[in-house]
Structure formats: C-alpha cells, structure tokens
C-alpha cells in the first residue's frame, strides 16, 4: 500500500491551486458539471470531481465549503476612473427627492473653499415628487461663491448654478450647440440645465484632475470592482486615461483586466499595447443620440410625454460615415452609443453600409445600450455581425418612467434582451457604472425578474417576454462580454485553457428564488488564479501528503 502511494505521488503533476467542494454549473442546462477546479500558471487546466485533489499535487488547496463558483464578471460598459472620481465628489445617486439632493450638496460644500468648483453626479428628477427640471436659482441658494455643476444620473445632462454659467460665458442669447440643448424657461432664459453636447459649455471650464487624482480614482474603483466580483471591465473614457492604466500595469498594480475604449477624436493616436490580456484597445466610442431620461434619445415618433420632440441625433450621416472610415484606417472598431429606435436603426444601416463597402467579415462592431429596437434593427444586427452591449440594471431603474416616455406599445420593444438572444445576436452585459451600481447581481436580478430592486415577492415583471434565465444572464455578463472584446477563447468560462478569473458566491443563484438574487454577494474573487478579494477567511491547506490520504 505504501509502495502504491509512492508510485501515485511520483505520477502527480505539480499545480498552483485546487478549489474543491464547490459547484460549477453548465449555463445552458443549469446543472452542476464539476465540484473541483485545477489551476496552474493562471489558467484552468481541469475541472471535475473532488477526487482531483488526489491526482494533482497543489501548492494550495481550498475547501470552498459548497459555495457556487462562477467565472469572474466582465462588465462590458463602465466608466471606471469616472466612477472613482465620483467617490471624491458629491454622490447624489441615493437621493430620492430634490430636497435630499440639495441638502447633500449643502453638506458637502461646507468644507470647500470659496471659488472652488463643486461637482457631483447622480440626481434624477424622475424620483422627485415634482418631476421637472431643477433650476440654477436652487443651487444659487446653496452658494453664490462656488461654481456648481451636477451631472444627471444618465450622464446626458447637467445642472449648473449661475456662477458656473457666468464663468462659462453662458447667456440667455447663447444658441444651443448642434447635438445639444440649453434648457430655457417660457421667457427664453437659460434655467441652468444643459443636455448632451451643451454640457461641454460648462464642463470645459471645470479644472481637470491631475495624474495623482486619476490614479487614486483608478485604484479606488479597482478595489470596488474586485469586491463586486468583476475581474474584467470595458473602460470608456478620454484617451489620456490609457496612460494611467499603462502605468499601473507596469507597476504590477493592475488586478482587473481592462478593455479600454477611448472617446473618439480625429487626432486619436495609436496606443502602445504590451500585454493585451491585461490592457488592450480595439474600439473607440462615439455617440449616435442621447438618453431616454433626458428625452434626447432619437425616436422614430415623438415622445409620449413631450410630443414636440423625438430626441436628438448627435451627428449627421456624413459625419458618422467619416468617423467610421477614420476608425477603419486607424484599425479600430466603432462602439457607438444608441438608445432610441431611430438612433439604433440609422446607426445599424450606416454600420452595414460601411461593412459591405470594406467586405468585413464578423465585424464585431458594437452598439452601446441598444435600449429600444424594432424588427429592422434585429435584421441589421445579424447581417452585420454587430454586438449588442446592454445594461440590464438600466431597465429596472428606468421602468418607473420609461413607459411615460414611450407609451405602452413602444415599451414592448424596450430593453429586449431575450429577443436579442433569440435572434442569435451576440449580447454583452455591463452596468454603465457610475450611472448604475457596478454590482452585477443587480443586473442578473433585473434580467431574470424585470422587477424593481427591493421587491420581496416574484411577479410577472415589466414586459416579461424579455426576461432571461439565470444561465443566459451569467453568459451575457461573462462569455458574451469576452466576445465583445475578441477574448472569448481566453476568458469568460470555467474551461481548460481559460484564464482562472473566478468568484465564489454566498448563494446558489440557480436554485434560490429569483427575487433573492439581488441580495447575493461575492465572498472571494480570484484573478489569474490569485486571490484578490475575500470577505471572509479561506481555509487553505498544502498537499504534499494528499496522495497518501
């Protein structure tokens, strides 16, 4: 018996890590297919039963105590450094009334020297008793000595006080820029609200954060991502953010894989890519239209609750054609924001025109948000091999008022994830953090239930035909997002050869009531096989004696 054990020991392969007593599900059948995973040099090398502990000699062995093991989440659309900066400014995302919003700004401003810009984000007038645009005068009552600018939750409009407008040269006679709007009262006076392109009238005057502030924001945000179980993220932001991530990578401080999408500009310069599995650039971000909340998403027919407008296209066809051609010459793909049905349809038509012109196969061009679609849109997605990058948490936030904007008939085609999958369109999920919380389980809950956060009983949900299964939702947040960055063969699955980016979860979301998914949390996050976050201590053992047990 001792001789047999010694022979077995000599046949063992040395590996870095084994996690056993866990549950790994097949996402299609939603059945358990493994209870142990073997990891070496940052990748999965085998999945199977707990007996794998006796086949390999691991540096560390972890008893998962029966916890669910999932691929690390891949947030396909976020503004990571922007979210980190938001942590340093006024966070209004939890305010449910105008007075609470004003009170939070008042409290924040107490310690800010006069003359210093006060910025923040997250207010949402749709949550207030009176669902009207706020005014500069309300911020003037807080301070006339601080320029104040607060961005709405969707990032498509902002609220300024009079000093901020004065310093920015905004007068009542100033015309709204193309693709934006300065909101005015009945007398034609600017009220302090700036929509889409008009936001730059104010924003260009706000002092830019320095490199140290951006680095701190990136690290703060990264820590939060790891707590949420996000191991890969698509970061959308200004091109100079790339240098922040590149420095973190060179200093071995980057623990989340970053697919960086710079905002488009004509003089966008090439990026030096050294470790694409950690930091890569393949796309550039452009806007087709605005947002539903600000009534600037471009609809085929007027808004139900404001029949004088159908929203705003951000660019002419000729401008978008030129942008697509410029990106093609730069060897970059487009990732273009489109929310309204007209915005999506026209964008997809232009995509297909460009794809056909250059005879591009499997384009993987992206539409960011794709919130309201029609049958023509679905056909164009398929024909062009275009990816729908969607955010399920938007649905359960917006459904409080979305039907007022769209009417009941159009709402049947809003946030249509199931239709997207049924049409064989590639679907990637994200959060649009900080517009929404980055917690992926809120998104999974939203996709599965289409109910408000905080509900305790399962019901039919809003537009229930577009609900997804748990497996479909996890797929979109992992494999689907990996596909959207051309990395589906390297990450997004618990599969041999894939990066060992995975999480342990406190609940088995495949078996609990769907309404309880919203309360699920990550207990441990691993990236490249290394533990990067733990909510509680793991019991780790060594395995020199395992073959003789």
C-alpha positions in Angstrom: 0.0 0.0 0.0 2.9 2.3 0.8 4.6 1.4 -2.5 1.3 2.2 -4.4 1.1 5.6 -2.6 4.7 6.4 -3.5 4.1 5.5 -7.2 1.0 7.7 -7.2 2.8 10.5 -5.6 5.5 10.3 -8.3 2.9 10.5 -11.0 1.3 13.6 -9.7 1.6 16.8 -11.6 2.5 19.9 -9.6 0.0 22.7 -9.9 -0.6 26.0 -8.2 -4.2 25.7 -6.8 -7.1 23.3 -6.4 -10.5 24.5 -5.3 -12.9 21.7 -4.3 -16.2 21.2 -2.6 -17.7 23.8 -4.9 -20.4 24.0 -7.6 -19.7 24.7 -11.2 -22.7 24.9 -13.5 -23.2 24.5 -17.2 -25.0 27.7 -18.2 -27.2 26.1 -20.8 -28.6 23.2 -18.8 -28.2 24.9 -15.4 -26.9 21.7 -14.0 -23.7 21.1 -11.9 -20.9 19.7 -14.1 -18.0 19.9 -11.7 -17.2 20.2 -8.0 -13.5 21.0 -8.3 -11.2 23.0 -10.5 -7.4 22.8 -11.0 -5.4 25.9 -11.8 -1.8 26.3 -12.8 0.1 29.4 -14.1 -3.0 31.5 -14.1 -5.2 29.2 -16.1 -7.8 26.4 -15.6 -6.3 23.0 -16.5 -9.0 20.7 -15.5 -12.5 20.5 -14.0 -14.1 17.5 -12.4 -14.9 15.8 -9.1 -13.3 16.3 -5.7 -11.1 13.3 -6.5 -8.9 15.7 -8.5 -7.3 16.5 -5.2 -5.6 13.1 -5.4 -4.5 13.5 -9.0 -2.5 16.7 -8.7 0.0 18.0 -6.2 -1.1 21.6 -5.5 0.8 24.3 -3.7 -2.6 25.3 -2.2 -5.9 23.5 -1.8 -9.0 25.4 -0.9 -12.2 23.9 0.5 -15.0 26.2 -0.9 -17.5 24.9 1.7 -20.1 24.2 -1.0 -20.1 27.7 -2.5 -21.1 28.4 -6.0 -18.1 29.1 -8.4 -18.7 31.4 -11.3 -16.5 32.9 -14.0 -15.4 36.4 -12.9 -17.9 39.0 -14.2 -16.9 41.0 -17.2 -18.5 44.5 -17.2 -18.9 45.3 -20.9 -19.6 49.0 -20.4 -18.3 51.2 -17.5 -16.6 54.5 -16.7 -14.2 53.2 -14.1 -12.0 56.2 -13.4 -15.0 58.4 -13.7 -16.7 56.3 -11.0 -13.5 56.6 -8.9 -13.6 60.4 -9.3 -17.3 60.3 -8.3 -16.2 58.8 -5.0 -14.2 62.0 -4.4 -17.1 64.3 -5.3 -20.8 64.7 -4.4 -22.5 61.4 -4.9 -26.3 62.0 -5.4 -27.2 58.6 -6.7 -29.0 57.6 -3.5 -31.1 60.8 -3.2 -34.8 60.2 -3.8 -36.1 63.8 -3.5 -35.0 67.3 -4.7 -34.6 68.4 -1.1 -32.4 65.5 -0.2 -30.2 66.3 -3.2 -29.9 70.0 -2.2 -29.2 69.0 1.4 -26.3 66.7 0.3 -24.7 69.4 -1.8 -25.1 71.9 1.1 -23.3 69.5 3.5 -20.5 68.7 1.0 -19.8 72.4 0.2 -19.2 73.3 3.9 -15.5 72.3 3.7 -14.9 73.6 0.2 -13.0 76.9 -0.2 -14.9 79.7 -1.9 -14.2 79.9 -5.6 -13.6 76.1 -5.9 -15.7 74.2 -8.4 -18.1 71.8 -6.8 -19.0 68.8 -9.0 -21.2 65.7 -8.5 -23.4 63.2 -10.2 -26.4 61.1 -9.8 -29.5 63.3 -9.4 -32.7 62.1 -11.1 -35.8 64.3 -11.2 -37.9 61.2 -12.1 -37.6 60.2 -8.5 -38.8 63.5 -7.1 -42.4 64.5 -6.3 -42.4 67.2 -9.0 -40.7 65.6 -12.0 -39.5 68.8 -13.6 -36.0 70.1 -14.4 -34.4 71.9 -11.5 -33.0 75.4 -11.8 -29.8 77.4 -11.3 -31.6 79.5 -8.6 -32.0 76.5 -6.4 -28.2 75.9 -6.4 -27.6 79.7 -6.0 -29.4 79.4 -2.7 -26.7 77.0 -1.5 -23.8 79.1 -2.7 -23.1 82.0 -5.0 -19.4 81.8 -4.2 -18.8 78.3 -5.6 -19.4 77.4 -9.3 -21.5 74.2 -9.1 -22.1 71.6 -11.8 -24.0 68.4 -11.1 -24.5 65.7 -13.8 -27.7 63.8 -14.0 -27.7 60.1 -13.3 -27.5 59.2 -17.0 -24.6 61.5 -17.8 -26.5 63.2 -20.6 -27.5 66.4 -18.8 -26.1 68.7 -16.1 -27.4 71.2 -13.6 -25.4 74.4 -13.1 -25.7 77.4 -10.8 -25.5 81.0 -12.0 -21.8 81.4 -11.2 -20.9 78.3 -13.2 -22.8 79.7 -16.2 -21.3 83.1 -15.8 -17.8 81.7 -15.7 -18.6 79.7 -18.8 -19.9 82.6 -20.8 -23.5 81.3 -20.9 -26.0 84.0 -21.6 -29.7 83.9 -22.4 -28.9 84.7 -26.0 -26.3 81.9 -26.5 -27.6 79.4 -29.0 -27.7 75.7 -28.2 -24.9 73.8 -30.0 -25.5 71.1 -32.6 -26.5 67.8 -30.8 -27.3 69.6 -27.5 -29.7 71.9 -25.8 -29.7 74.7 -23.3 -33.0 74.4 -21.5 -34.9 77.6 -21.2 -38.0 79.0 -19.4 -41.0 80.5 -21.1 -39.2 83.8 -21.4 -36.2 82.3 -23.2 -33.9 82.5 -20.2 -31.4 79.7 -19.5 -32.6 77.8 -16.4 -29.3 76.0 -15.7 -29.8 72.7 -17.4 -27.5 71.6 -20.3 -28.3 68.5 -22.4 -25.8 66.3 -24.3 -23.4 68.5 -26.4 -24.4 71.6 -24.5 -22.8 70.1 -21.4 -19.4 71.0 -22.8 -20.2 74.7 -22.5 -19.8 74.2 -18.7 -17.5 71.1 -18.5 -14.7 72.6 -20.5 -14.2 75.2 -17.7 -14.0 72.7 -14.8 -10.4 72.1 -13.7 -9.2 68.6 -14.9 -8.0 66.1 -12.2 -4.2 65.6 -12.2 -2.5 62.3 -12.7 -2.3 61.5 -9.0 -6.0 62.1 -8.6 -6.8 59.9 -11.6 -4.5 57.1 -10.3 -6.2 57.2 -6.9 -9.6 57.1 -8.7 -8.5 54.1 -10.7 -7.2 52.2 -7.7 -10.3 53.0 -5.6 -12.5 51.9 -8.4 -10.5 48.7 -8.9 -10.9 47.7 -5.3 -14.6 48.1 -5.6 -14.7 46.1 -8.8 -12.9 43.2 -7.1 -15.4 43.3 -4.1 -18.2 43.0 -6.7 -16.6 40.1 -8.4 -15.7 42.0 -11.6 -12.4 40.6 -13.0 -12.6 42.3 -16.4 -14.0 45.6 -17.5 -14.5 47.7 -20.5 -13.5 51.2 -19.5 -14.8 54.0 -21.7 -13.2 57.4 -21.2 -10.8 60.0 -22.6 -7.7 58.7 -24.3 -5.3 60.1 -21.7 -6.8 57.6 -19.2 -4.9 54.9 -21.0 -1.6 56.2 -19.6 -3.0 55.7 -16.0 -3.7 52.0 -16.7 -0.5 51.5 -18.5 1.5 52.8 -15.5 -0.5 50.7 -13.1 0.3 47.6 -15.3 4.0 48.4 -15.4 4.0 48.7 -11.6 2.1 45.4 -11.2 -0.9 47.2 -9.6 -3.4 46.3 -12.2 -5.6 43.5 -10.9 -8.6 43.8 -13.2 -8.3 43.2 -17.0 -9.1 46.4 -18.9 -10.5 46.6 -22.4 -10.0 50.3 -22.9 -12.3 52.2 -25.3 -11.2 55.8 -25.8 -13.6 58.5 -26.7 -13.3 59.3 -30.4 -11.4 62.3 -31.7 -9.9 63.0 -35.1 -6.3 63.1 -33.9 -6.6 59.9 -31.8 -3.1 58.5 -31.6 -2.0 54.8 -31.6 -1.7 53.1 -28.2 1.2 51.0 -27.2 -0.1 47.6 -26.3 2.3 45.3 -24.5 0.2 42.9 -22.5 -3.2 42.7 -24.3 -4.6 40.1 -21.9 -4.4 42.9 -19.2 -4.8 46.1 -21.2 -6.0 46.4 -24.7 -7.5 48.9 -27.2 -9.7 47.7 -30.1 -12.6 50.2 -30.2 -13.4 53.9 -30.0 -16.6 55.4 -28.5 -19.0 57.7 -30.4 -22.5 59.0 -29.7 -25.4 58.5 -32.0 -28.0 60.0 -29.8 -28.7 61.0 -26.1 -30.7 59.3 -23.3 -34.3 58.4 -22.7 -34.3 60.2 -19.3 -33.2 63.5 -20.8 -35.6 62.9 -23.8 -32.6 63.2 -26.2 -32.6 59.5 -27.4 -33.6 59.6 -31.0 -37.0 58.0 -31.6 -38.9 57.3 -34.8 -42.0 59.0 -33.4 -42.3 61.8 -30.8 -42.1 61.2 -27.1 -45.4 60.2 -25.5 -44.9 62.7 -22.6 -43.4 65.5 -24.8 -44.9 65.3 -28.3 -42.9 68.3 -29.5 -39.6 66.3 -29.7 -38.4 63.0 -31.0 -34.9 63.4 -29.5 -31.6 64.4 -31.0 -29.2 62.8 -33.4 -25.6 63.7 -32.3 -24.1 63.6 -35.8 -25.2 63.8 -39.4 -24.9 60.8 -41.7 -21.9 62.3 -43.5 -20.1 62.9 -40.2 -20.7 59.4 -39.0 -19.5 57.9 -42.3 -16.3 60.0 -42.0 -15.8 58.7 -38.4 -16.3 55.1 -39.4 -13.8 55.5 -42.2 -11.3 57.2 -39.9 -11.6 54.4 -37.4 -11.2 51.8 -40.1 -8.0 53.4 -41.2 -6.7 53.5 -37.6 -7.5 49.8 -37.3 -10.1 50.5 -34.6 -13.7 49.3 -34.4 -16.6 51.5 -33.5 -18.5 51.2 -30.2 -21.4 53.7 -30.7 -24.0 54.8 -28.2 -27.5 54.4 -29.5 -30.7 54.3 -27.4 -33.7 55.3 -29.4 -35.2 53.1 -32.1 -34.5 55.6 -34.8 -30.9 56.1 -33.5 -30.3 52.4 -33.5 -31.8 51.7 -36.9 -29.9 54.5 -38.6 -26.6 53.6 -36.9 -27.1 49.9 -37.9 -27.8 51.0 -41.5 -24.6 53.0 -41.6 -22.7 50.1 -40.0 -23.9 47.7 -42.7 -23.1 50.2 -45.4 -19.6 50.5 -44.1 -19.2 46.8 -43.5 -20.3 46.0 -47.1 -18.1 48.7 -48.6 -15.0 47.1 -47.0 -16.2 43.5 -47.2 -15.7 43.0 -43.4 -16.5 39.5 -42.1 -17.6 39.1 -38.5 -17.3 42.8 -37.8 -17.9 42.7 -34.1 -18.9 46.4 -34.3 -20.7 47.4 -31.1 -23.9 49.2 -30.3 -23.7 50.6 -26.7 -27.1 50.4 -24.9 -29.4 49.4 -27.8 -32.4 50.1 -25.5 -35.2 50.4 -27.9 -35.2 48.3 -31.1 -37.5 47.4 -34.0 -37.6 44.4 -36.3 -35.4 46.2 -38.8 -32.8 46.6 -36.2 -32.6 42.9 -35.4 -32.1 42.0 -39.0 -29.3 44.6 -39.3 -27.6 43.4 -36.2 -27.5 39.8 -37.6 -26.5 40.9 -41.1 -23.5 43.0 -39.9 -22.4 40.7 -37.1 -22.9 43.6 -34.7 -22.8 43.1 -30.9 -25.5 44.5 -28.6 -23.8 45.8 -25.5 -26.7 46.3 -23.0 -27.2 47.1 -19.3 -30.0 45.2 -17.5 -29.9 47.5 -14.4 -31.0 50.4 -16.7 -34.2 48.6 -17.3 -35.2 48.2 -13.7 -34.2 51.8 -12.9 -35.9 53.3 -16.0 -39.1 51.3 -16.0 -40.5 53.6 -13.3 -41.0 56.3 -16.0 -39.9 54.7 -19.4 -43.5 53.9 -20.4 -44.4 57.5 -19.9 -41.7 58.4 -22.4 -42.5 55.6 -24.9 -46.1 54.7 -24.4 -47.2 51.1 -23.9 -46.8 49.8 -27.5 -43.2 51.0 -27.9 -42.3 49.8 -24.4 -42.8 46.2 -25.7 -39.6 46.7 -27.6 -37.6 48.3 -24.8 -34.6 46.6 -23.2 -35.3 43.5 -25.3 -32.5 41.1 -24.2 -34.5 37.9 -24.9 -35.3 39.0 -28.4 -31.7 39.8 -29.0 -30.6 36.3 -27.9 -33.4 34.6 -29.8 -32.3 36.3 -33.0 -28.8 34.9 -32.4 -27.3 38.4 -31.8 -24.3 38.5 -29.6 -25.2 40.0 -26.2 -22.8 41.5 -23.7 -23.9 42.8 -20.3 -22.5 45.7 -18.3 -23.6 48.4 -15.9 -22.6 51.8 -17.2 -21.1 52.4 -13.7 -21.3 55.0 -12.1 -24.7 55.7 -13.8 -25.8 52.4 -12.2 -24.2 50.5 -9.3 -21.5 48.1 -10.6 -22.9 45.2 -8.6 -23.5 42.5 -11.3 -26.1 40.7 -9.2 -28.4 43.7 -9.5 -28.1 43.2 -13.3 -28.7 39.5 -13.1 -31.7 40.1 -10.9 -33.0 42.7 -13.3 -32.6 40.4 -16.3 -34.3 37.5 -14.6 -37.2 39.3 -13.0 -37.6 42.7 -14.6 -38.7 43.9 -11.2 -37.7 46.9 -9.1 -34.9 46.4 -6.6 -36.2 45.8 -3.1 -39.2 43.8 -4.1 -39.8 40.7 -1.9 -42.2 38.7 -4.0 -41.8 37.4 -7.5 -44.3 38.8 -10.0 -44.7 38.9 -13.8 -42.4 41.9 -14.1 -42.3 44.6 -16.8 -42.5 43.3 -20.3 -42.0 39.7 -19.1 -41.4 38.3 -22.6 -37.9 39.8 -22.4 -36.9 38.0 -19.2 -33.7 35.8 -19.3 -32.8 32.7 -17.4 -30.1 32.8 -14.8 -27.8 31.0 -17.1 -28.4 33.4 -20.0 -27.8 36.3 -17.8 -24.5 35.0 -16.5 -23.5 34.1 -20.0 -24.1 37.7 -21.1 -22.0 39.0 -18.2 -19.1 36.6 -18.9 -18.7 34.9 -22.2 -20.8 37.5 -24.0 -18.7 40.3 -22.7 -15.5 38.4 -23.6 -16.8 38.0 -27.2 -17.3 41.8 -27.3 -13.6 42.3 -26.8 -12.5 39.3 -29.0 -11.3 37.3 -26.0 -13.9 34.6 -25.8 -11.3 31.9 -26.3 -9.3 33.1 -23.4 -11.7 34.1 -20.7 -15.4 34.1 -19.6 -15.8 30.4 -18.9 -14.7 27.8 -16.4 -12.9 25.9 -19.1 -9.5 24.3 -19.7 -7.1 26.9 -21.1 -9.1 29.9 -20.0 -7.7 32.5 -17.5 -8.5 31.4 -13.9 -10.6 34.5 -13.2 -13.4 33.3 -11.0 -15.5 34.1 -7.9 -17.1 32.3 -5.0 -20.6 33.3 -4.1 -22.6 33.1 -0.9 -25.8 31.8 -2.6 -26.6 29.3 -5.3 -28.4 31.7 -7.6 -29.5 28.8 -9.9 -31.6 27.4 -7.0 -32.8 30.3 -4.9 -35.9 32.4 -5.6 -35.1 34.9 -8.3 -36.1 37.8 -6.0 -33.3 36.9 -3.7 -30.6 37.2 -6.4 -30.5 40.9 -5.6 -29.1 40.1 -2.1 -26.4 37.8 -3.3 -22.8 38.8 -2.8 -19.2 37.7 -3.7 -17.2 36.1 -0.9 -13.9 35.7 -2.8 -12.5 37.0 -6.1 -9.6 35.4 -8.0 -7.8 36.9 -10.9 -5.2 34.8 -12.8 -5.6 32.2 -10.1 -4.6 34.6 -7.4 -6.9 35.7 -4.5 -7.6 39.4 -4.9 -10.6 39.9 -2.5 -12.0 38.0 0.4 -15.0 38.8 2.5 -14.1 36.0 5.0 -11.0 33.9 5.6 -10.5 30.8 3.4 -9.1 27.6 4.8 -6.1 26.8 2.7 -4.1 23.6 3.0 -1.0 22.2 1.4 -1.0 19.0 -0.5 2.4 17.2 0.0 0.6 14.4 1.7 -2.5 14.3 -0.5 -1.7 11.2 -2.5 -1.3 9.1 0.7 -4.6 10.1 2.3 
